[in-house]
Amino acid sequence: SDPMNDIQKLAEGLDMLAKINPISLGQGQGPKAIAGVKEGGRSGKWVLLQNCHLAPSFMATLENLVEKLVPDEMNPDFRLWLTACPSPAFPI
């Protein structure tokens, strides 16, 4: 099932609903996802990368980006959420 409703309920309870940035991964969405994570880290948005199973080749790039994040430089409200369906290229 799609966890977006659960994330929205959580965000609403924490007064973060207006700060969710959902990005549906797929063909050509890597640059948008990278920009979203960087901007979210600065501004304190919740970045929701949906359908990660559709972009398995992007996961190494995302991993490198996350590993380079410096916690002391991040807005404490920033969250990165990932959703995926099981697939041969993206086992859960």
Disulfide bonds with the S-S distance in Angstrom:
none
